[in-house]
């Protein structure tokens, strides 16, 4: 299948991207951008797959097998803007001969930073204090007001131990935290030694000894509601849960109940199961620190993600190996 007229490769970009990224894409492709940043409908995604040589979606675009196998599909590559690809049916893409790429490395530091930010905000009750002050309820300093907990001396438990989790561990070590982790495979002994990280035999064992639990696993069926009523019950009383991974990993109803009962001291969330909707009980709870999916939201990171997506597209149409192929 050949590119569009006059060998100008056509590209559909589903959301607004940083200016520098759109400029680069426009230089190399006949790119159609999303000027008003309104998410594409399913019908529009289907049409894009038929009308363009390539699709550049984001995590807000669900691309299932039915869309990938649409009759008359022209797109040969889906260059995802983001690390997570659980919104794309990779098996369907592979069977259809559609390449899928992602942008895995660009988000590492900035997402780890946000995990630490959520730990600090939840532990130090910063969200409560900020809301109290803005509402005009603050009556001045007093010794027992909004007393929280510091990170130093606490045990951080990481579920998942990939790039972002390891970077989070390094930052947490700088705050004086002890590191425990659980993953299906043990990390390189050199990494364990560098981070002074000890692997727990199970997620249940990990949460039982951690003061703060931070989630770093991919979305999808294997991790759906991994953190549910049973695992939450095993967490230490007064512990804190942090999620910068995928909203589907947490059963939000069970989480809200654990917070409401006082079993958990606080939660810090950047992702939600049904974004942009958020569980009402979490919204109403003062000890829930809730951010609007800001994990990669620095200009440096968002540019780097776009440039990685461009690298993947340019490599594909030049016949080179794809830097970040996932299917």
Secondary structure, 3 states (H helix, E strand, C coil): CCCCHHHCCEEEECCCCCHHHHHHHHHHCEEECCCCCCCCCHHHHHHHHHHCCEEECECCCCECHHHHCCCCCCCCEEECECCCCCCECHHHHHHHCCEEECCCCCCHHHHHHHHHHHHHHHHCCHHHHHHHHHCCCCCCCCCCCCCCCCCCCCEEEEECCCHHHHHHHHHHHHCCCEEEEECCCCCCHHHHHHHCEEECCCHHHHHHHCCEEEECCCCCHHHCCCECHHHHHHCCCCEEEEECCCHHHECHHHHHHHHHCCCEEEEEECCCCECCECCHHHHHCCCEEECCCCCCCCHHHHHHHHHHHHHHHHHHHCCCCCCCECC
